[in-house]
């Protein structure tokens, strides 16, 4: 999860329901485009955020929210997707969603802290040349 003293540049909170994943995917694509990422990289990041949601939603508390925090920098973006969960979670590193994340993102990480399960996706434009 992000450092407690660093605020996200953008934060989106929606109900923890798969129907709202498209909101986060669209937000992600818009922010990555504003950072001048190539269309291929924007699509990779959009898919990666969808897979991060696929990892966290099944463990979300019944009444909770799905939160995406975006940390933006010139040529890079870090997205932390999280849900509240009361029980300790052991991430499924053999899942299809995790394999996709590992393929598309420069870095992917699953953590649990302060009653939230989070998956972080980081991507840097320079490491993904156009057409790659």
C-alpha positions as CSV (number, residue, x, y, z in Angstrom):
1,X,0.0,0.0,0.0
2,X,1.2,3.6,-0.5
3,X,3.2,5.4,2.1
4,X,0.8,7.0,4.7
5,X,2.2,10.5,4.3
6,X,2.0,10.6,0.5
7,X,-1.4,11.5,-0.9
8,X,-2.6,10.1,-4.2
9,X,-2.7,12.5,-7.2
10,X,-6.1,11.0,-8.0
11,X,-8.4,8.7,-6.0
12,X,-11.5,7.0,-7.3
13,X,-13.9,5.1,-4.9
14,X,-16.7,3.0,-6.2
15,X,-18.8,0.1,-4.8
16,X,-16.9,-3.2,-4.5
17,X,-18.8,-4.7,-7.4
18,X,-17.5,-6.0,-10.7
19,X,-20.0,-3.7,-12.6
20,X,-17.8,-0.7,-11.6
21,X,-14.4,-2.0,-12.8
22,X,-15.0,-0.3,-16.1
23,X,-15.0,3.0,-14.3
24,X,-11.5,2.4,-13.0
25,X,-10.3,1.0,-16.3
26,X,-11.5,4.1,-18.1
27,X,-10.0,6.4,-15.5
28,X,-6.7,4.6,-15.8
29,X,-6.7,4.9,-19.6
30,X,-7.5,8.6,-19.4
31,X,-4.7,9.4,-16.9
32,X,-2.1,7.3,-18.8
33,X,-3.0,9.2,-22.0
34,X,-2.5,12.5,-20.2
35,X,1.0,11.3,-19.3
36,X,1.6,10.8,-23.1
37,X,1.9,7.0,-22.9
38,X,1.5,5.2,-26.2
39,X,-1.8,3.6,-27.1
40,X,-0.3,0.2,-26.5
41,X,1.0,1.1,-23.1
42,X,-2.4,2.7,-22.2
43,X,-4.1,-0.5,-23.1
44,X,-1.6,-2.6,-21.2
45,X,-2.2,-0.5,-18.1
46,X,-6.0,-0.6,-18.5
47,X,-5.9,-4.4,-18.7
48,X,-3.6,-4.6,-15.7
49,X,-5.9,-2.5,-13.6
50,X,-8.8,-4.8,-14.6
51,X,-6.8,-7.8,-13.5
52,X,-5.9,-6.1,-10.2
53,X,-9.6,-5.6,-9.6
54,X,-10.2,-9.3,-10.4
55,X,-7.7,-10.2,-7.6
56,X,-9.2,-8.0,-4.9
57,X,-12.9,-8.1,-5.5
58,X,-13.5,-11.7,-4.5
59,X,-12.1,-11.0,-1.0
60,X,-13.9,-7.7,-0.4
61,X,-16.1,-7.3,2.7
62,X,-19.8,-7.5,1.8
63,X,-20.3,-3.8,2.4
64,X,-17.3,-2.0,1.2
65,X,-15.7,0.0,-1.5
66,X,-13.2,-0.6,-4.4
67,X,-10.6,2.2,-4.3
68,X,-8.0,3.1,-6.9
69,X,-5.3,5.5,-6.0
70,X,-3.2,6.9,-8.8
71,X,0.3,8.2,-8.2
72,X,1.5,10.1,-11.3
73,X,4.9,11.2,-12.4
74,X,6.4,12.2,-15.7
75,X,6.4,9.0,-17.8
76,X,5.3,6.7,-15.0
77,X,2.1,5.8,-13.1
78,X,1.5,3.6,-10.0
79,X,-2.1,2.4,-9.3
80,X,-3.1,0.9,-6.0
81,X,-6.4,-1.0,-6.2
82,X,-7.8,-2.0,-2.8
83,X,-10.8,-3.3,-0.9
84,X,-11.6,-3.7,2.8
85,X,-11.3,-7.2,4.1
86,X,-11.5,-8.4,7.7
87,X,-9.7,-11.7,7.2
88,X,-6.0,-12.1,6.4
89,X,-5.5,-12.8,2.6
90,X,-2.9,-14.9,0.9
91,X,-2.6,-13.6,-2.7
92,X,-3.0,-16.3,-5.3
93,X,0.3,-15.9,-7.2
94,X,-0.6,-18.8,-9.5
95,X,-3.8,-17.2,-10.7
96,X,-4.4,-16.1,-14.3
97,X,-4.9,-12.5,-13.1
98,X,-1.5,-12.4,-11.4
99,X,0.2,-13.9,-14.4
100,X,-1.3,-11.2,-16.6
101,X,-0.2,-8.5,-14.1
102,X,3.3,-9.8,-14.1
103,X,3.4,-9.8,-17.9
104,X,1.9,-6.3,-18.5
105,X,3.3,-4.2,-15.6
106,X,6.8,-3.3,-14.8
107,X,6.0,-4.1,-11.2
108,X,3.1,-5.7,-9.4
109,X,2.7,-6.2,-5.7
110,X,0.0,-7.6,-3.4
111,X,-0.2,-6.4,0.2
112,X,-2.6,-6.3,3.2
113,X,-2.5,-3.5,5.7
114,X,-5.0,-1.7,8.0
115,X,-7.9,-4.0,7.0
116,X,-7.4,-3.5,3.2
117,X,-6.2,-5.9,0.6
118,X,-4.4,-4.1,-2.2
119,X,-2.7,-4.8,-5.5
120,X,-0.3,-2.3,-6.8
121,X,0.6,-1.9,-10.5
122,X,3.4,0.3,-11.7
123,X,4.3,1.1,-15.3
124,X,6.9,3.4,-16.8
125,X,6.5,4.6,-20.4
126,X,10.3,4.6,-21.1
127,X,10.4,0.8,-20.4
128,X,7.6,0.2,-22.9
129,X,8.7,1.6,-26.3
130,X,6.0,2.3,-28.9
131,X,4.9,-0.9,-30.6
132,X,6.4,-3.2,-27.9
